[in-house]
Amino acid sequence: MVRILLALAVGTGVGGVALAHDRENAEAVKVLSARDVKEKLDGKETKVTVVEVTLKPGQAGKPHRHPGPVIGYVLEGEYEWAIDDQPAKTLKTGDTFYEPTGCLHRVSKNPAAKGNTRVLAVVLHPRDARQITIPEPKK
């Protein structure tokens, strides 16, 4: 089992925010956009970062959290997804999902034997957040 810490340091477009994913076979994470927004999140200056995540067949991520809400859209394939203690759901192309601030994103997987899964995720987060994906410590 190979564990890779993927710290995708994004340039000035994201203002130094890092996407830190502790993932097996590190999935591809592509930052599409990062912008400051007028609205505040819990009283803090806010940024919105849009990423595309690609998972190979059978590939899964480790449990993690986000410092703000996430809205996702399945662009391609199937996506097995679960937060907190809710049962896992298999989402299909065109399905959307929502993750409240700080919830545990415990299942993130491409359940298919063939074909990639691509997910578009929109993450609202404080501008001063050092990471927008925070790996869950092992218990």
GROMACS elastic network, one bead per residue, 0.5 to 0.9 nm:
[ bonds ]
;  ai    aj funct       b0    kb
    1    24     6  0.73160   500
    2    23     6  0.86265   500
    2    24     6  0.58763   500
    2    25     6  0.70047   500
    3    22     6  0.68234   500
    3    23     6  0.60119   500
    3    25     6  0.71182   500
    3    26     6  0.80397   500
    4    21     6  0.81639   500
    4    22     6  0.59616   500
    4    23     6  0.57300   500
    4    24     6  0.60439   500
    4    25     6  0.67974   500
    4    26     6  0.61784   500
    5    20     6  0.70107   500
    5    21     6  0.59884   500
    5    23     6  0.65553   500
    5    24     6  0.86168   500
    5    26     6  0.76160   500
    6    19     6  0.76691   500
    6    20     6  0.57633   500
    6    21     6  0.52246   500
    6    22     6  0.62653   500
    6    23     6  0.72953   500
    6    26     6  0.64691   500
    6    27     6  0.87208   500
    7    18     6  0.62896   500
    7    19     6  0.57684   500
    7    21     6  0.65525   500
    7    22     6  0.84989   500
    8    17     6  0.88748   500
    8    18     6  0.57211   500
    8    19     6  0.53223   500
    8    20     6  0.65534   500
    8    21     6  0.83880   500
    8    29     6  0.79475   500
    8    30     6  0.88138   500
    9    14     6  0.88736   500
    9    16     6  0.66584   500
    9    17     6  0.67559   500
    9    19     6  0.67350   500
    9    20     6  0.84516   500
   10    13     6  0.71529   500
   10    14     6  0.58375   500
   10    15     6  0.74353   500
   10    16     6  0.58879   500
   10    17     6  0.63666   500
   10    18     6  0.60848   500
   10    19     6  0.78663   500
   10    31     6  0.75904   500
   11    14     6  0.58806   500
   11    15     6  0.64011   500
   11    16     6  0.59322   500
   11    17     6  0.82031   500
   12    16     6  0.62394   500
   12    17     6  0.89884   500
   13    16     6  0.79945   500
   13    33     6  0.73555   500
   13    34     6  0.58406   500
   13    35     6  0.73608   500
   14    17     6  0.57668   500
   14    18     6  0.83293   500
   14    31     6  0.85384   500
   14    33     6  0.76143   500
   14    35     6  0.70111   500
   14    36     6  0.88296   500
   14    47     6  0.84849   500
   14    48     6  0.89465   500
   14    49     6  0.73388   500
   15    34     6  0.81826   500
   15    35     6  0.89118   500
   15   127     6  0.80622   500
   15   128     6  0.88597   500
   16   130     6  0.74953   500
   17   127     6  0.81486   500
   17   128     6  0.78298   500
   17   129     6  0.64957   500
   17   130     6  0.51261   500
   17   131     6  0.55573   500
   17   132     6  0.70243   500
   18   129     6  0.85228   500
   18   130     6  0.60447   500
   18   132     6  0.65675   500
   18   133     6  0.80183   500
   19    29     6  0.83601   500
   19   130     6  0.84675   500
   19   131     6  0.53691   500
   19   132     6  0.54943   500
   19   133     6  0.54876   500
   19   134     6  0.80822   500
   20   131     6  0.61671   500
   20   132     6  0.72919   500
   20   133     6  0.55052   500
   20   134     6  0.63831   500
   20   135     6  0.72288   500
   21    26     6  0.75415   500
   21    27     6  0.86734   500
   21    61     6  0.80635   500
   21    62     6  0.78475   500
   21    64     6  0.80745   500
   21   133     6  0.64306   500
   21   134     6  0.72126   500
   21   135     6  0.63617   500
   22    26     6  0.75078   500
   22    61     6  0.76250   500
   22    62     6  0.64015   500
   22    63     6  0.87298   500
   22    64     6  0.86344   500
   22   134     6  0.87256   500
   22   135     6  0.61644   500
   22   136     6  0.89481   500
   23    27     6  0.71118   500
   23    60     6  0.76284   500
   23    61     6  0.52045   500
   23    62     6  0.56721   500
   24    27     6  0.78625   500
   24    59     6  0.78381   500
   24    60     6  0.72467   500
   24    61     6  0.66654   500
   24    62     6  0.76766   500
   25    59     6  0.74933   500
   25    60     6  0.85421   500
   25    61     6  0.87452   500
   26    29     6  0.86053   500
   26    55     6  0.86898   500
   26    59     6  0.88675   500
   26    61     6  0.79493   500
   27    53     6  0.68653   500
   27    54     6  0.59052   500
   27    55     6  0.54079   500
   27    56     6  0.74660   500
   27    59     6  0.77317   500
   27    60     6  0.82497   500
   27    61     6  0.77262   500
   28    52     6  0.79858   500
   28    53     6  0.56904   500
   28    54     6  0.51364   500
   28    55     6  0.69169   500
   29    51     6  0.65822   500
   29    52     6  0.57672   500
   29    54     6  0.65909   500
   30    50     6  0.86508   500
   30    51     6  0.54705   500
   30    52     6  0.51429   500
   30    53     6  0.64878   500
   30    54     6  0.84879   500
   31    34     6  0.75999   500
   31    49     6  0.73476   500
   31    50     6  0.61127   500
   31    52     6  0.65095   500
   31    53     6  0.88653   500
   32    49     6  0.76816   500
   32    50     6  0.54681   500
   32    51     6  0.53391   500
   32    52     6  0.69155   500
   33    48     6  0.79428   500
   33    49     6  0.56561   500
   33    50     6  0.50932   500
   33    51     6  0.71091   500
   34    47     6  0.69138   500
   34    48     6  0.56122   500
   34    50     6  0.63255   500
   34    51     6  0.88538   500
   35    46     6  0.87398   500
   35    47     6  0.55014   500
   35    48     6  0.54363   500
   35    49     6  0.65761   500
   35    50     6  0.89803   500
   36    39     6  0.89979   500
   36    45     6  0.80494   500
   36    46     6  0.60267   500
   36    48     6  0.63480   500
   36    49     6  0.88346   500
   36   127     6  0.73410   500
   37    40     6  0.77699   500
   37    45     6  0.77939   500
   37    46     6  0.57008   500
   37    47     6  0.54444   500
   37    48     6  0.68242   500
   38    45     6  0.75948   500
   38    46     6  0.71353   500
   38    47     6  0.85597   500
   39    43     6  0.88925   500
   39    44     6  0.87157   500
   39    45     6  0.73197   500
   39    46     6  0.65540   500
   39    47     6  0.88402   500
   40    43     6  0.52890   500
   40    44     6  0.51723   500
   40    45     6  0.51106   500
   40    46     6  0.53755   500
   40    47     6  0.88023   500
   40   126     6  0.81014   500
   41    44     6  0.51881   500
   41    45     6  0.66687   500
   41    46     6  0.59162   500
   41    47     6  0.89748   500
   41    68     6  0.77319   500
   41   124     6  0.78923   500
   41   125     6  0.71146   500
   41   126     6  0.65879   500
   42    45     6  0.86852   500
   42   126     6  0.85609   500
   43    46     6  0.88425   500
   44   125     6  0.88967   500
   44   126     6  0.59548   500
   44   127     6  0.77053   500
   44   128     6  0.87180   500
   45   125     6  0.85922   500
   45   126     6  0.58032   500
   45   127     6  0.57505   500
   45   128     6  0.79941   500
   46   124     6  0.68817   500
   46   125     6  0.56800   500
   46   128     6  0.82861   500
   47   123     6  0.82816   500
   47   124     6  0.58891   500
   47   125     6  0.55230   500
   47   126     6  0.60138   500
   47   127     6  0.51634   500
   47   128     6  0.88445   500
   48   122     6  0.68226   500
   48   123     6  0.56024   500
   48   125     6  0.63106   500
   48   126     6  0.86159   500
   48   127     6  0.85432   500
   49   121     6  0.81729   500
   49   122     6  0.58869   500
   49   123     6  0.52465   500
   49   124     6  0.65565   500
   49   125     6  0.78902   500
   49   132     6  0.85551   500
   50   120     6  0.71143   500
   50   121     6  0.56804   500
   50   123     6  0.62823   500
   50   124     6  0.88424   500
   51   119     6  0.81665   500
   51   120     6  0.58274   500
   51   121     6  0.53216   500
   51   122     6  0.66129   500
   51   123     6  0.81234   500
   52    75     6  0.89968   500
   52   118     6  0.67369   500
   52   119     6  0.56136   500
   52   121     6  0.63410   500
   53   117     6  0.80191   500
   53   118     6  0.56039   500
   53   119     6  0.51820   500
   53   120     6  0.64925   500
   53   121     6  0.76703   500
   54   116     6  0.66752   500
   54   117     6  0.56207   500
   54   119     6  0.65586   500
   55    58     6  0.79159   500
   55    59     6  0.57109   500
   55    60     6  0.73041   500
   55    61     6  0.87493   500
   55    79     6  0.88852   500
   55   109     6  0.72438   500
   55   110     6  0.59450   500
   55   116     6  0.56711   500
   55   117     6  0.51111   500
   55   118     6  0.64969   500
   55   119     6  0.85503   500
   56    59     6  0.53170   500
   56    60     6  0.85441   500
   56   109     6  0.89677   500
   56   110     6  0.66349   500
   56   112     6  0.85816   500
   56   113     6  0.89553   500
   56   114     6  0.81711   500
   56   115     6  0.68693   500
   56   117     6  0.65463   500
   56   118     6  0.89757   500
   57    60     6  0.88788   500
   57   109     6  0.86297   500
   57   110     6  0.55975   500
   57   111     6  0.66204   500
   57   112     6  0.52723   500
   57   113     6  0.52003   500
   57   114     6  0.54293   500
   57   115     6  0.58241   500
   57   116     6  0.57099   500
   57   117     6  0.75085   500
   58   109     6  0.68280   500
   58   110     6  0.51707   500
   58   111     6  0.51974   500
   58   112     6  0.59167   500
   58   113     6  0.61769   500
   58   114     6  0.83041   500
   59   108     6  0.86067   500
   59   109     6  0.57780   500
   59   110     6  0.55190   500
   59   111     6  0.75276   500
   59   112     6  0.88913   500
   60    80     6  0.89087   500
   60   107     6  0.75997   500
   60   108     6  0.56024   500
   60   110     6  0.63590   500
   60   111     6  0.83381   500
   61    64     6  0.85586   500
   61   106     6  0.84491   500
   61   107     6  0.71540   500
   61   108     6  0.53375   500
   61   109     6  0.63375   500
   62   105     6  0.85089   500
   62   106     6  0.69721   500
   62   107     6  0.74173   500
   62   108     6  0.73936   500
   62   135     6  0.71761   500
   62   136     6  0.76871   500
   63   104     6  0.66702   500
   63   105     6  0.55028   500
   63   107     6  0.65090   500
   63   108     6  0.77531   500
   63   134     6  0.88014   500
   63   135     6  0.63221   500
   63   136     6  0.55183   500
   63   137     6  0.85691   500
   64   102     6  0.89316   500
   64   103     6  0.83970   500
   64   104     6  0.58429   500
   64   105     6  0.53342   500
   64   106     6  0.65320   500
   64   133     6  0.64813   500
   64   134     6  0.53481   500
   64   137     6  0.84366   500
   65    68     6  0.88095   500
   65   101     6  0.78691   500
   65   102     6  0.53558   500
   65   103     6  0.58605   500
   65   104     6  0.51628   500
   65   105     6  0.58519   500
   65   106     6  0.85464   500
   65   132     6  0.82152   500
   65   133     6  0.58905   500
   65   134     6  0.51140   500
   65   135     6  0.65146   500
   65   136     6  0.67631   500
   66    69     6  0.70372   500
   66    70     6  0.76131   500
   66    99     6  0.84806   500
   66   100     6  0.84504   500
   66   101     6  0.61638   500
   66   102     6  0.53670   500
   66   103     6  0.72901   500
   66   104     6  0.82236   500
   66   105     6  0.83848   500
   66   123     6  0.79062   500
   66   124     6  0.89469   500
   66   125     6  0.79414   500
   66   131     6  0.82007   500
   66   132     6  0.55257   500
   66   133     6  0.50511   500
   66   134     6  0.60292   500
   66   135     6  0.89491   500
   67   101     6  0.57459   500
   67   102     6  0.56885   500
   67   123     6  0.85940   500
   67   124     6  0.79428   500
   67   125     6  0.56732   500
   67   126     6  0.72738   500
   67   129     6  0.72987   500
   67   131     6  0.80241   500
   67   132     6  0.61224   500
   67   133     6  0.75033   500
   67   134     6  0.78965   500
   68    99     6  0.85512   500
   68   100     6  0.69888   500
   68   102     6  0.66093   500
   68   123     6  0.65358   500
   68   124     6  0.51851   500
   68   126     6  0.73040   500
   68   132     6  0.79798   500
   69    98     6  0.73856   500
   69    99     6  0.56129   500
   69   102     6  0.77094   500
   69   103     6  0.87940   500
   69   122     6  0.83192   500
   69   123     6  0.59979   500
   69   124     6  0.56421   500
   69   125     6  0.72997   500
   70    97     6  0.81029   500
   70    98     6  0.57077   500
   70   100     6  0.66559   500
   70   101     6  0.74622   500
   70   121     6  0.65217   500
   70   122     6  0.55435   500
   70   124     6  0.65336   500
   70   125     6  0.89792   500
   71    96     6  0.72400   500
   71    97     6  0.57974   500
   71    99     6  0.65068   500
   71   100     6  0.88522   500
   71   120     6  0.84146   500
   71   121     6  0.58045   500
   71   122     6  0.52422   500
   71   123     6  0.67257   500
   71   124     6  0.87839   500
   72    95     6  0.83444   500
   72    96     6  0.53646   500
   72    97     6  0.50553   500
   72    98     6  0.63308   500
   72    99     6  0.83508   500
   72   119     6  0.67387   500
   72   120     6  0.55673   500
   72   122     6  0.62053   500
   72   123     6  0.86238   500
   73    93     6  0.79061   500
   73    94     6  0.64497   500
   73    95     6  0.58548   500
   73    97     6  0.65588   500
   73   118     6  0.87505   500
   73   119     6  0.57147   500
   73   120     6  0.51560   500
   73   121     6  0.65077   500
   73   122     6  0.87252   500
   74    77     6  0.73223   500
   74    78     6  0.74855   500
   74    79     6  0.71219   500
   74    91     6  0.72342   500
   74    92     6  0.64232   500
   74    94     6  0.54265   500
   74    95     6  0.55767   500
   74    96     6  0.63501   500
   74    97     6  0.85572   500
   74   117     6  0.76658   500
   74   118     6  0.61854   500
   74   120     6  0.63475   500
   74   121     6  0.87509   500
   75    92     6  0.84457   500
   75    93     6  0.53968   500
   75    94     6  0.62326   500
   75    95     6  0.83080   500
   75   117     6  0.75538   500
   75   118     6  0.52885   500
   75   119     6  0.53740   500
   75   120     6  0.65799   500
   76    79     6  0.86841   500
   76    92     6  0.75046   500
   76    93     6  0.50084   500
   76    94     6  0.78361   500
   76   115     6  0.88017   500
   76   116     6  0.71468   500
   76   117     6  0.52741   500
   76   119     6  0.70607   500
   77    91     6  0.85346   500
   77    92     6  0.61013   500
   77    93     6  0.56249   500
   77   110     6  0.78510   500
   77   112     6  0.78803   500
   77   115     6  0.68088   500
   77   116     6  0.61204   500
   77   118     6  0.67375   500
   77   119     6  0.88786   500
   78    90     6  0.64595   500
   78    91     6  0.55678   500
   78    93     6  0.64475   500
   78   109     6  0.85287   500
   78   110     6  0.61421   500
   78   111     6  0.67358   500
   78   112     6  0.68524   500
   78   116     6  0.82603   500
   78   117     6  0.58887   500
   78   118     6  0.83954   500
   79    89     6  0.80595   500
   79    90     6  0.55195   500
   79    92     6  0.63657   500
   79    93     6  0.83748   500
   79   108     6  0.70749   500
   79   109     6  0.58172   500
   79   110     6  0.51652   500
   79   111     6  0.67192   500
   79   112     6  0.85753   500
   79   117     6  0.64198   500
   79   118     6  0.82251   500
   79   119     6  0.79918   500
   80    88     6  0.64694   500
   80    89     6  0.56114   500
   80    91     6  0.61434   500
   80    92     6  0.88433   500
   80   107     6  0.66496   500
   80   108     6  0.57941   500
   80   110     6  0.61253   500
   80   111     6  0.62892   500
   81    87     6  0.86819   500
   81    88     6  0.54493   500
   81    89     6  0.54328   500
   81    90     6  0.63420   500
   81    91     6  0.72260   500
   81    97     6  0.86473   500
   81   105     6  0.77552   500
   81   106     6  0.77264   500
   81   108     6  0.50006   500
   81   109     6  0.67011   500
   82    85     6  0.77727   500
   82    86     6  0.61459   500
   82    87     6  0.61878   500
   82    89     6  0.63200   500
   82    90     6  0.88907   500
   82   104     6  0.84620   500
   82   105     6  0.61357   500
   82   106     6  0.58138   500
   82   108     6  0.70611   500
   83    86     6  0.58296   500
   83    87     6  0.79273   500
   83    88     6  0.77368   500
   83    99     6  0.72157   500
   83   103     6  0.65372   500
   83   104     6  0.53582   500
   83   106     6  0.55000   500
   83   107     6  0.68779   500
   84    87     6  0.86558   500
   84   103     6  0.60722   500
   84   105     6  0.64548   500
   84   106     6  0.65619   500
   85    88     6  0.88934   500
   85   104     6  0.84553   500
   85   106     6  0.84648   500
   86    89     6  0.88461   500
   88   106     6  0.89664   500
   88   107     6  0.69426   500
   90   111     6  0.81525   500
   91    94     6  0.83086   500
   91    95     6  0.58440   500
   91    96     6  0.77263   500
   91    97     6  0.85258   500
   92    95     6  0.55970   500
   92    96     6  0.87590   500
   93    96     6  0.87427   500
   93   117     6  0.87526   500
   93   118     6  0.87555   500
   93   119     6  0.89156   500
   99   102     6  0.81989   500
   99   103     6  0.66098   500
   99   104     6  0.85685   500
   99   105     6  0.76712   500
  100   103     6  0.57437   500
  101   124     6  0.89126   500
  101   125     6  0.87736   500
  102   105     6  0.87712   500
  103   106     6  0.89419   500
  104   107     6  0.88775   500
  104   136     6  0.78127   500
  105   108     6  0.72224   500
  105   136     6  0.89764   500
  106   136     6  0.87715   500
  109   112     6  0.89025   500
  109   117     6  0.84605   500
  110   113     6  0.84186   500
  110   115     6  0.87943   500
  110   116     6  0.72261   500
  110   117     6  0.58216   500
  110   118     6  0.89706   500
  111   114     6  0.89724   500
  111   117     6  0.88312   500
  112   115     6  0.67451   500
  112   116     6  0.79221   500
  112   117     6  0.83890   500
  123   132     6  0.75640   500
  124   132     6  0.87624   500
  125   128     6  0.83157   500
  125   129     6  0.67902   500
  125   132     6  0.69985   500
  126   129     6  0.53680   500
  127   130     6  0.85218   500
  128   131     6  0.89400   500
  129   132     6  0.66278   500
  131   134     6  0.63659   500
  136   139     6  0.88626   500
